[in-house]
Amino acid sequence: MDVNQRIAEELAVNIRQVNAAVALLDEGATVPFIARYRKEATGGLDDTQLRTLEERLFYLRELNDRRATILDSIRGQDKLTPELELAINEADTKTLLEDLYLPYKPRRRTKAQIAREAGLEPLADALLADRSLIPEQFAAGFIDPEKGVADHAAALEGARQILMERLSEDAELLAELRERTWGKGILHATVTPGKEREASKFRDYFDYQEAINKTPSHRALALLRGRNEDLLTLTLKPAQEEQQEHDLCAQFTARRLGVTGTDKPADAWLAETARLAWKIKLFTRIDLDLKMRVREAAEQEAIRVFSSNLRDLLLAAPAGHKATMGLDPGIRTGVKVAVVDATGKLLATDTIYPHPPRNAWHESIATLARLVAKHQVQLVSIGNGTGSRETDQLVADLQKQHPELRFSKIVVSEAGASVYSASELAAKEFPGLDVSLRGAVSIARRLQDPLAELVKIEPKSIGVGQYQHDVNQVQLARGLDAVVEDCVNAVGVDVNTASAPLLKQVSGLSQSVSENIVAYRDEHGPFANRAQLKKVPRLGEKAYEQAAGFLRITNGDNPLDASAVHPEAYPVVEAIIKDTGKSIRDLIGQSQILRRLDPARYTDDRFGVPTVTDIVRELEKPGRDPRPEFKSVQFKAGVEKITDLEPGMRLNGVVTNVANFGAFVDIGVHQDGLVHISHLADNFVKDPREVVKAGDIVEVKVVEVDVERQRIALSMKSDAEVSRTPKRETATRKSQGKSAPPAPPIRGAMANALANALKK
């Protein structure tokens, strides 16, 4: 298979574009670099197309490697026919490839192999070729006690095993039956007997059926998790009318043996052989294949959703370079305080105890006031964990009592802060700082610049995925790493302030080179121009080519170093300067002049119209940040816990996570509510991301509250009806030392939607 040609057909682009992109990738170029600075080579393939190309290239090359291994194996057995070789070379999926290899795959001794060794294959072939033979009579000639064939029944059983194995290894038959079952099959989940209480979180699936080809990813992963935890039994029925479909598939299998009736003596025996082959061999294989297919599709979709949410979170609006106080809320253990300057440098830390049992409310306000005044704090970032609303109220009191302290307070997600606090990176950055205080530093910095801080945390720990621990961890890591790389390079990095973890995500820079950049900066001071980067140890020409355009130097020797214009293209700018008669500093930002330029005038063999157009656009707004303007949400006063909620309330909230079935919204009660996809808008919504994304500030209406199950149903529809079911309070959990049985779920229109969809 020509991999590049296949990719070109899938992407509907020219083969020359794919050849160029593949060559660049093989040379070590990254997707952001190719998308931004090699448009002429690839014909303008964008980053989305290039990511798809990269993924398919990886898959198809793996497929070709496996193909070569299989061909070598069959060739070594001297069984490779021209027809089989052609079929293997044309196989376009790993499943089909393995189907074709199945008859030749080295295996343990099967019943069919034992039967062949006993000389029973001629019996199977004879009955298949001549239906007029009477099986019991003809089999008598194959009785051989020394070979383990005691009577004609044993001989026929051996022959049947041989034919059943042939049928189970028939790639064409397998493919046809697999697709038939995929189109008609039903997944049926039931609770494991005796585990009803333990499986209460899966109560919606205690007796659940759904078409296998229509099972959405979040439900598929929930069902598979329940099965893996031995709380659910998951079976596949070939169709709604199970027995009828089994009979039809057995007949279909029999036709593969040429059996269409029972006119001849051997027909009945062969039909029974086909039935058993379907039931024991084929359907068992198909059951495993289709459940694997569902799992793989669900994992891919879950990774896509996680990647989309991560992208939105990383590209959330930065509050900017302002002195910031981070508060990591805690009740009994106190609120951890950290103050950082406009560049994120740690200035001061403390711990206050405004909440029970100490209740040092006024003393805490005094401490915060002193720190805010001393360090001229402009922003207070409050983590949204336990105690966040109480701490938010503390800061509100601080503002009331000290109006002279002009600052804004914002509640931010603290997901992953504890992971960062205990990481090797945090220990290296703050060797003498208590682990608990490091979290407050992270909370402060992620308000200033979410991207710069969140890259320090393993993406899986940020908490914007759906069933992230149930998916293929290698594929998840590869997908999320690609998102981080794309986001960092889309924004660009200030080389004089960036941390090593942030620099590591820049195109072409490794961990060691990133650390060398920071070390060089610490020793020699800020970089004055991009050319100085070449003096950094181990930052060679290739790495410089890949990274330079994404590294920014503000207030340096050359204004272009603060832009996304690549140093290799500076001659193009010099030509523009010569034509306009303006200095670079006078030219930057002059839209009227720049928009009158003809990009084609400045092209040459290396830089075409696409690149020159990008350069002119960059000169208009150099180093522009693609992230939106910063906004903050104000939670409703007096609504601090789930028991404060009442159906009908209208509240402001921030979207924390988007799944295929809806969006989760933080409304300030320590438990995200769900806006089901059917309640995201007045009109029909196919994909929740058409309406919302992580970080969006939205107004929602409380529809239903289930305190017992910690579930909140919200709506963004203008005419949403609220549940008339009374709010269910949390049950007492101390009955003879055992947990009380879970209360039955609330019922209502939205509750039914929740019951079917909400599996967070």
C-alpha positions in Angstrom: 0.0 0.0 0.0 1.3 3.5 -0.9 0.8 5.2 2.4 1.2 8.8 1.0 -1.3 8.1 -1.8 -3.8 6.7 0.7 -3.5 9.7 3.0 -3.9 12.1 0.0 -7.1 10.4 -0.9 -8.4 10.5 2.6 -7.6 14.2 3.1 -8.7 15.0 -0.5 -5.5 16.8 -1.2 -2.7 16.6 -3.8 -0.2 13.8 -3.4 2.6 16.4 -3.7 1.3 18.1 -0.6 1.4 14.9 1.4 4.8 13.9 0.1 6.2 17.3 1.2 4.5 17.1 4.6 5.7 13.6 5.2 9.3 14.5 4.2 9.3 17.4 6.7 7.9 15.2 9.5 10.5 12.6 8.8 13.2 15.3 9.0 12.0 16.1 12.5 9.9 19.2 11.7 6.9 19.6 14.0 3.3 20.2 13.0 3.2 23.8 14.3 6.4 24.7 12.3 5.2 23.1 9.1 1.7 24.7 9.4 3.1 28.1 10.0 6.4 28.4 8.1 6.2 25.8 5.3 3.0 26.7 3.6 4.5 26.8 0.2 5.9 23.3 0.5 2.6 21.7 1.7 0.3 23.8 -0.4 -1.2 25.4 2.7 -2.1 22.4 4.7 -3.4 23.7 8.1 -2.6 22.3 11.5 -5.8 20.2 11.7 -5.0 18.5 8.4 -1.4 18.0 9.4 -2.4 16.4 12.7 -4.7 14.0 10.9 -1.9 13.3 8.4 0.5 12.6 11.2 -1.9 10.2 12.9 -2.8 8.4 9.8 0.9 8.2 8.8 1.6 6.5 12.2 -1.3 4.1 11.8 -0.6 3.1 8.1 3.1 2.7 8.7 2.3 0.3 11.6 -0.1 -1.5 9.3 2.6 -1.9 6.6 5.1 -3.2 9.2 2.6 -5.8 10.3 1.8 -6.6 6.7 5.4 -7.3 6.0 5.7 -9.5 9.1 2.6 -11.5 8.0 3.8 -12.0 4.5 7.2 -13.2 5.7 5.5 -15.6 8.1 3.2 -17.1 5.4 6.0 -17.2 2.9 8.2 -19.1 5.4 5.4 -21.7 5.6 5.5 -22.0 1.8 1.7 -21.2 1.7 1.7 -17.7 0.1 -0.3 -17.8 -3.1 -0.5 -14.9 -5.5 -4.2 -14.5 -4.6 -3.5 -14.4 -0.9 -0.6 -12.0 -1.3 -2.8 -9.7 -3.3 -5.5 -9.8 -0.6 -3.0 -9.1 2.1 -1.5 -6.2 0.2 -4.9 -4.7 -0.4 -6.0 -5.0 3.3 -6.7 -1.5 4.6 -7.3 -2.2 8.3 -5.5 -4.1 11.0 -8.7 -6.2 11.6 -8.9 -7.4 8.0 -5.2 -8.1 8.0 -5.5 -10.3 11.0 -8.5 -12.1 9.5 -6.4 -13.0 6.5 -3.5 -14.2 8.7 -5.7 -16.2 11.0 -5.4 -19.6 9.1 -1.6 -19.3 9.0 -1.0 -17.9 12.4 1.1 -20.1 14.7 -1.1 -21.5 17.4 -1.4 -24.1 20.1 -2.6 -27.5 19.1 -6.3 -27.3 18.5 -8.9 -30.0 18.3 -8.8 -29.5 14.5 -5.1 -30.0 14.4 -5.3 -33.2 16.5 -8.0 -34.4 14.1 -5.7 -33.7 11.1 -2.9 -35.6 12.8 -5.3 -38.5 13.2 -5.9 -38.5 9.4 -9.4 -37.1 9.4 -9.1 -34.2 7.0 -9.9 -36.5 4.0 -13.1 -37.4 5.7 -14.1 -33.7 6.1 -13.1 -33.0 2.5 -15.1 -36.0 1.2 -18.3 -35.1 3.0 -17.9 -31.5 1.8 -17.4 -32.6 -1.8 -19.9 -35.4 -2.1 -23.2 -34.8 -0.3 -24.6 -38.2 -1.3 -22.3 -39.9 1.2 -23.9 -41.1 4.4 -21.7 -39.6 7.1 -21.9 -42.5 9.7 -21.2 -45.2 7.1 -18.4 -43.3 5.3 -16.8 -42.4 8.7 -16.4 -46.0 9.6 -13.4 -46.3 7.3 -11.5 -43.8 9.4 -11.8 -45.6 12.7 -8.3 -46.1 14.1 -8.1 -46.6 17.9 -4.3 -46.2 17.8 -4.8 -42.6 16.6 -7.5 -41.9 19.1 -10.4 -42.5 16.7 -12.4 -45.1 18.6 -15.6 -45.2 16.5 -17.4 -43.4 13.6 -18.8 -40.8 16.0 -15.2 -39.8 17.0 -14.2 -39.7 13.4 -17.2 -37.4 12.5 -16.4 -35.1 15.5 -12.8 -34.7 14.3 -13.9 -33.9 10.8 -16.4 -31.4 12.2 -13.7 -29.7 14.2 -11.6 -29.3 11.0 -14.5 -27.7 9.1 -15.5 -25.5 12.0 -11.9 -24.2 12.2 -11.9 -23.5 8.4 -15.1 -21.5 8.7 -13.8 -19.5 11.7 -10.7 -18.6 9.7 -12.6 -17.6 6.5 -11.8 -13.8 6.3 -14.6 -13.0 3.9 -17.2 -14.9 6.0 -16.0 -13.3 9.2 -16.2 -9.8 7.6 -19.7 -10.3 6.3 -21.0 -11.7 9.6 -19.2 -9.1 11.6 -20.7 -6.2 9.7 -24.2 -7.9 9.8 -24.0 -8.1 13.6 -22.6 -4.6 13.8 -25.7 -3.4 12.0 -28.2 -5.4 14.1 -26.4 -6.3 17.3 -27.7 -5.2 20.8 -25.5 -4.6 23.8 -27.3 -5.9 27.0 -26.0 -4.9 30.4 -27.2 -6.5 33.7 -26.1 -6.1 37.2 -23.8 -8.8 38.6 -26.0 -10.9 40.9 -25.4 -10.0 44.6 -23.6 -6.7 43.8 -26.6 -4.4 43.5 -25.5 -2.2 46.4 -21.9 -2.1 45.4 -22.9 -1.2 41.8 -25.3 1.6 42.8 -23.4 4.1 40.7 -24.3 2.0 37.7 -28.0 1.6 38.6 -29.0 3.0 35.3 -27.5 0.0 33.6 -28.9 -2.8 35.8 -31.0 -3.9 32.9 -30.0 -1.9 29.9 -30.1 -2.5 26.1 -28.9 -0.4 23.2 -27.9 -0.9 19.6 -24.2 -1.6 19.6 -23.5 0.7 16.6 -25.4 3.6 18.2 -23.9 3.4 21.7 -22.3 6.8 22.4 -18.7 6.9 23.7 -19.6 8.0 27.3 -22.1 5.2 27.7 -19.9 2.6 26.2 -17.0 3.5 28.5 -19.4 3.5 31.5 -20.6 0.0 30.5 -17.1 -1.3 30.0 -16.0 0.2 33.3 -18.9 -1.6 35.1 -17.9 -4.8 33.4 -14.2 -4.4 34.3 -15.1 -3.8 37.9 -17.2 -7.0 37.8 -20.3 -5.0 38.7 -22.0 -5.4 35.3 -22.4 -8.3 32.9 -22.1 -7.1 29.3 -23.4 -9.4 26.6 -23.9 -9.0 22.9 -27.1 -10.2 21.2 -26.8 -10.6 17.4 -30.2 -8.8 17.0 -33.3 -7.9 18.9 -34.9 -11.2 17.9 -31.9 -13.1 19.2 -32.8 -16.7 18.3 -34.1 -15.8 14.9 -30.8 -14.0 14.1 -28.7 -16.9 15.4 -30.7 -19.2 13.0 -30.2 -16.9 10.1 -26.5 -16.5 10.7 -26.1 -20.3 11.0 -27.9 -20.6 7.6 -25.6 -18.0 6.1 -22.6 -19.9 7.4 -24.1 -23.2 6.0 -24.3 -21.6 2.6 -20.6 -21.0 2.8 -20.3 -24.8 2.8 -22.7 -25.0 -0.1 -25.6 -26.3 2.0 -28.9 -24.8 0.9 -31.2 -27.7 1.8 -31.4 -31.2 3.3 -32.0 -33.2 0.2 -28.7 -35.2 0.4 -27.5 -37.4 3.2 -24.5 -35.2 4.3 -26.5 -31.9 4.2 -27.9 -32.2 7.7 -24.6 -33.1 9.2 -22.9 -30.1 7.4 -25.7 -27.8 8.4 -25.2 -28.7 12.1 -21.5 -28.2 11.6 -22.2 -24.7 10.3 -24.6 -24.0 13.2 -21.9 -25.0 15.8 -19.2 -23.1 13.9 -21.4 -19.9 14.1 -22.3 -20.4 17.8 -19.0 -21.6 19.2 -16.4 -20.1 16.9 -17.7 -17.2 14.7 -20.0 -15.5 17.1 -17.5 -15.8 19.9 -14.9 -14.1 17.8 -17.3 -11.5 16.5 -18.5 -10.7 20.1 -14.9 -10.0 21.1 -14.2 -8.0 17.9 -17.2 -5.8 18.2 -16.8 -5.0 21.8 -13.2 -4.1 21.0 -14.5 -2.0 18.1 -16.9 -0.2 20.5 -14.2 0.3 23.0 -11.7 1.7 20.5 -14.3 4.1 19.0 -15.3 5.2 22.5 -11.7 5.8 23.4 -11.0 7.8 20.3 -14.0 9.9 20.9 -13.2 10.4 24.6 -9.6 11.4 23.7 -11.1 13.9 21.1 -13.4 15.4 23.8 -10.5 15.5 26.3 -8.3 17.2 23.7 -10.9 19.8 22.8 -11.5 20.6 26.4 -7.8 20.8 27.2 -7.3 23.1 24.2 -10.1 25.5 25.5 -8.6 25.5 29.0 -5.0 26.1 27.8 -6.2 28.9 25.5 -8.3 30.5 28.2 -8.0 34.3 28.6 -4.9 35.3 30.7 -5.5 38.0 33.4 -2.1 39.4 32.4 1.1 40.5 34.1 -0.3 41.8 37.4 0.8 41.2 41.0 -1.5 38.3 42.1 -2.4 36.6 45.4 -3.2 32.9 45.2 -5.5 31.4 47.9 -5.7 27.6 48.2 -8.8 27.2 50.4 -8.9 24.8 53.3 -11.2 24.5 56.3 -9.4 22.7 59.2 -5.9 23.0 57.7 -6.2 26.7 56.9 -6.1 28.8 53.7 -2.7 28.8 52.1 -1.6 32.2 50.8 1.0 33.0 48.1 1.8 36.4 46.5 3.6 36.5 43.1 4.7 39.6 41.2 3.7 40.5 37.6 6.2 37.9 36.2 5.1 35.1 38.5 8.0 35.4 40.9 7.2 34.3 44.4 7.2 37.2 46.9 5.5 36.0 50.1 3.6 33.1 51.6 1.4 32.6 54.7 -1.3 30.5 56.1 -4.5 31.9 57.6 -7.2 30.2 59.6 -10.5 32.0 59.1 -12.7 28.9 59.2 -13.6 26.5 62.0 -12.2 25.3 64.3 -10.0 28.4 64.8 -12.4 31.0 63.3 -9.7 33.7 63.1 -11.7 35.7 60.6 -10.6 39.2 61.5 -7.0 38.2 62.0 -7.1 36.6 58.5 -8.5 39.8 56.9 -5.7 41.8 58.6 -3.0 39.4 57.3 -4.4 39.6 53.7 -4.8 43.4 53.9 -1.1 43.7 54.9 0.1 41.5 52.0 -2.1 43.2 49.4 -0.9 46.6 50.5 2.8 45.7 50.7 3.0 44.0 47.3 0.4 46.1 45.6 -1.7 43.1 44.7 -4.2 43.7 41.8 -5.7 40.2 41.5 -6.7 37.6 44.1 -7.1 34.1 42.7 -9.2 31.7 44.8 -9.0 28.0 44.2 -12.4 26.3 43.7 -11.9 23.4 46.1 -13.4 22.7 49.5 -13.9 26.0 51.4 -13.7 28.2 48.2 -17.0 29.9 48.8 -16.2 30.6 52.4 -12.8 32.0 51.4 -14.5 34.0 48.6 -16.7 35.6 51.3 -13.6 36.3 53.4 -12.0 38.2 50.4 -15.3 40.1 49.9 -15.2 41.2 53.5 -11.6 42.3 52.9 -12.8 44.5 50.1 -15.6 46.0 52.2 -13.4 46.7 55.2 -10.5 48.1 53.1 -11.9 49.9 50.1 -8.6 51.6 49.6 -7.2 48.3 48.4 -8.2 48.1 44.8 -8.1 44.6 43.5 -10.3 42.0 41.8 -11.1 38.5 43.1 -11.7 35.6 40.8 -12.4 31.9 41.6 -10.3 29.6 39.4 -10.1 25.9 38.8 -7.5 24.3 41.1 -7.5 21.0 39.1 -4.0 19.6 39.1 -2.5 22.1 41.6 -1.9 19.4 44.1 -0.2 17.2 41.5 2.1 20.1 40.6 2.8 20.8 44.3 4.1 17.3 44.9 6.0 17.1 41.6 9.7 17.0 41.1 9.4 20.3 39.1 7.8 22.1 42.0 10.4 20.8 44.4 13.1 22.0 42.1 11.4 25.4 41.7 10.7 25.9 45.4 13.0 23.6 47.3 12.4 25.2 50.7 8.7 25.8 50.3 6.1 23.6 52.0 4.2 21.4 49.5 0.8 22.9 50.6 2.0 26.4 49.8 3.2 25.5 46.3 -0.4 24.9 45.4 -1.3 28.5 46.2 1.6 29.7 43.9 0.1 27.6 41.1 -3.4 29.0 41.7 -2.0 32.5 41.5 0.0 31.9 38.4 -2.7 30.1 36.5 -4.8 33.3 36.7 -2.0 35.4 35.3 -1.4 33.0 32.4 -3.2 29.6 32.4 -1.1 28.2 29.5 2.2 29.0 31.1 1.2 27.3 34.4 -0.8 24.4 33.2 2.0 23.1 30.9 3.8 22.2 34.2 1.1 19.6 35.0 0.6 16.3 33.2 -2.5 16.9 31.0 -4.3 13.9 32.4 -4.3 15.5 35.8 -6.0 18.7 34.7 -9.4 17.0 34.9 -11.2 18.0 31.8 -11.6 14.5 30.3 -14.4 11.9 30.3 -13.4 8.4 31.5 -9.8 9.4 31.0 -8.5 6.5 33.1 -10.4 4.0 31.0 -8.8 4.8 27.6 -5.6 3.8 26.0 -3.1 5.8 28.0 -0.4 5.8 25.2 -2.9 7.2 22.7 -4.3 9.7 25.2 -0.8 11.0 26.1 0.1 11.3 22.4 -3.1 13.2 21.7 -2.9 15.5 24.7 0.8 16.2 24.1 -0.1 17.3 20.5 -2.7 19.7 21.9 -0.3 21.3 24.4 2.3 21.7 21.6 -0.2 23.3 19.3 -1.5 25.7 22.0 1.9 26.8 23.1 3.2 27.5 19.6 -0.1 29.2 18.6 0.4 31.7 21.4 4.2 32.0 21.3 6.6 32.2 24.3 8.5 35.0 25.9 12.0 33.5 26.0 13.0 35.9 28.8 10.3 34.9 31.3 9.2 31.4 30.3 9.9 28.4 32.5 11.7 25.3 31.2 8.4 23.3 31.1 6.9 26.0 28.9 9.9 26.2 26.6 10.0 22.5 26.2 6.6 22.7 24.4 8.1 25.0 21.8 8.7 23.4 18.4 12.1 21.9 18.2 13.1 22.3 21.9 13.9 19.3 24.1 13.8 19.2 27.9 17.6 19.6 28.1 17.8 22.5 25.6 14.9 24.3 27.5 16.8 24.0 30.7 19.9 25.3 29.0 18.0 28.3 27.8 16.9 29.1 31.3 20.4 28.5 32.7 22.0 30.8 30.0 19.4 33.5 30.8 20.1 33.3 34.5 23.9 33.5 33.9 24.0 36.2 31.1 20.8 38.1 31.6 17.8 38.5 29.3 18.2 37.7 25.6 18.5 40.9 23.5 17.8 39.2 20.2 17.0 35.8 18.7 20.4 35.4 17.2 21.8 35.0 20.8 19.8 31.8 21.1 22.4 30.1 19.0 24.9 30.5 21.9 22.8 28.3 24.1 24.5 24.9 24.5 23.0 22.1 22.4 20.7 24.5 20.6 21.8 23.7 17.0 20.8 25.0 13.6 17.9 22.6 13.3 16.4 23.4 16.7 16.9 27.1 16.0 15.1 26.8 12.7 12.1 25.0 14.4 11.9 27.2 17.5 12.9 30.8 16.6 9.6 31.9 15.1 7.7 30.9 18.2 10.1 32.5 20.7 9.5 36.2 21.5 11.9 38.8 22.7 10.1 42.0 23.8 12.0 45.3 24.0 15.0 43.8 22.3 17.3 45.0 19.6 15.0 44.1 16.8 11.2 44.7 17.0 10.7 41.7 14.7 12.0 39.5 17.4 8.8 40.2 19.3 6.7 38.9 16.4 5.9 35.6 14.8 7.9 36.6 11.7 10.6 33.9 11.4 14.2 35.2 11.3 14.7 33.4 7.9 12.1 35.8 6.5 13.6 39.0 7.8 14.9 39.8 4.3 11.3 40.0 3.1 10.6 42.6 5.7 13.8 44.5 4.7 12.5 44.6 1.1 9.2 46.0 2.4 11.0 48.6 4.5 13.0 49.6 1.4 9.9 50.0 -0.7 7.9 52.0 1.9 10.7 54.2 3.1 9.7 53.5 6.6 11.8 52.2 9.5 10.6 49.0 11.0 9.5 50.7 14.1 7.4 53.2 12.1 6.0 50.5 9.9 4.7 48.1 12.6 1.0 48.6 13.2 0.5 50.9 10.2 -2.5 49.1 8.7 -3.2 51.6 6.0 0.2 51.3 4.6 0.5 47.5 5.0 -2.9 46.7 3.5 -1.9 48.5 0.3 1.1 46.2 -0.2 1.0 43.5 -2.9 2.4 40.3 -1.3 3.3 38.9 -4.8 5.8 41.8 -5.2 7.9 40.3 -2.4 7.9 36.6 -3.3 10.9 34.6 -4.4 11.9 31.0 -4.8 11.7 30.5 -1.1 8.8 32.6 0.1 5.5 32.6 -1.7 2.3 34.6 -1.4 1.0 32.7 1.6 4.1 33.4 3.7 4.4 37.0 2.6 0.7 37.5 3.4 1.3 36.1 6.9 4.3 38.5 7.4 2.3 41.5 6.4 -0.6 40.5 8.7 1.9 40.0 11.5 3.4 43.4 11.0 -0.1 44.9 11.5 -0.4 43.3 15.0 3.0 41.8 15.9 3.0 39.0 18.5 -0.8 39.1 18.7 -2.3 36.7 21.3 -5.0 34.5 19.9 -6.6 34.1 23.3 -9.8 35.9 24.2 -10.2 38.9 26.5 -10.2 38.1 30.2 -13.5 37.9 32.0 -14.5 36.6 35.4 -17.7 35.0 36.8 -19.4 36.3 40.0 -21.2 33.6 41.9 -24.5 34.4 43.6 -24.2 35.4 47.2 -25.7 33.0 49.7 -25.6 30.0 47.3 -22.6 28.2 48.6 -23.5 24.5 48.8 -25.8 22.1 46.9 -28.5 22.4 49.7 -28.8 26.1 49.0 -30.1 25.4 45.5 -33.7 25.6 44.6 -35.3 24.7 41.2 -36.0 27.8 39.2 -32.9 29.7 40.4 -31.0 31.6 37.7 -27.2 31.6 38.3 -24.0 32.6 36.6 -21.4 29.8 36.2 -18.3 28.8 34.3 -18.1 25.8 32.0 -15.6 23.4 33.4 -16.0 20.4 31.0 -17.8 19.6 27.8 -18.8 16.0 27.0 -20.8 14.6 24.1 -24.0 14.6 26.2 -23.7 18.1 27.6 -21.7 20.6 29.6 -20.7 20.7 33.2 -20.9 24.1 34.9 -19.4 25.3 38.1 -22.1 27.5 39.9 -20.1 27.8 43.1 -21.5 25.0 45.2 -18.5 22.6 45.0 -20.4 20.3 42.7 -20.7 20.9 39.0 -24.1 20.9 37.5 -24.9 19.3 34.1 -26.6 21.1 31.2 -27.8 18.2 29.2 -27.3 18.6 25.4 -31.1 18.9 25.1 -31.0 22.0 27.4 -28.1 23.8 25.9 -30.2 26.0 23.6 -33.7 26.6 22.4 -32.8 25.0 19.1 -31.5 21.5 18.4 -27.8 21.0 19.2 -25.9 18.2 17.6 -22.5 18.9 19.3 -22.3 20.7 22.7 -19.1 22.4 21.5 -21.2 24.3 18.9 -22.7 26.2 21.9 -20.1 26.2 24.7 -16.5 25.4 25.5 -14.5 25.0 28.7 -14.0 28.4 30.4 -17.1 30.1 29.0 -19.2 32.1 31.4 -22.9 31.2 31.1 -26.2 31.9 32.8 -28.1 28.8 33.8 -31.4 27.8 35.4 -31.6 25.2 38.1 -34.0 22.5 36.9 -33.5 19.6 39.4 -31.4 18.9 42.5 -30.6 15.5 43.8 -28.6 16.0 47.0 -28.3 12.3 47.7 -26.6 11.5 44.4 -24.8 14.9 44.2 -26.4 15.7 40.9 -27.6 19.1 39.7 -29.6 19.5 36.5 -29.2 22.9 34.8 -30.7 24.4 31.7 -29.7 27.2 29.3 -33.1 27.2 27.5 -35.3 30.2 27.9 -38.4 28.3 28.8 -37.0 25.3 30.7 -39.5 23.7 33.1 -38.3 22.9 36.6 -38.9 19.7 38.5 -41.8 19.7 40.9 -40.2 16.9 42.9 -39.0 18.1 46.3 -35.3 18.5 46.8 -33.9 15.2 48.2 -31.7 15.8 51.2 -28.6 13.7 52.1 -29.5 10.6 54.0 -27.9 9.8 57.3 -25.0 7.3 56.8 -24.6 5.9 60.3 -26.9 2.9 60.7 -25.2 0.2 62.7 -21.9 1.2 61.2 -23.0 0.5 57.7 -24.0 2.8 54.8 -27.6 3.4 54.4 -29.0 2.1 51.1 -29.1 4.8 48.4 -32.3 6.7 48.0 -34.2 6.1 44.8 -33.5 8.7 42.1 -35.7 11.6 41.6 -38.0 11.4 38.6 -38.9 13.9 36.0 -38.0 14.9 32.5 -34.6 16.1 33.3 -33.9 13.3 35.7 -34.5 10.8 33.0 -32.1 12.6 30.8 -29.6 12.6 33.6 -30.1 9.0 34.3 -29.3 8.1 30.7 -26.4 10.4 30.3 -24.6 11.6 33.4 -21.7 9.5 34.2 -19.0 11.8 35.5 
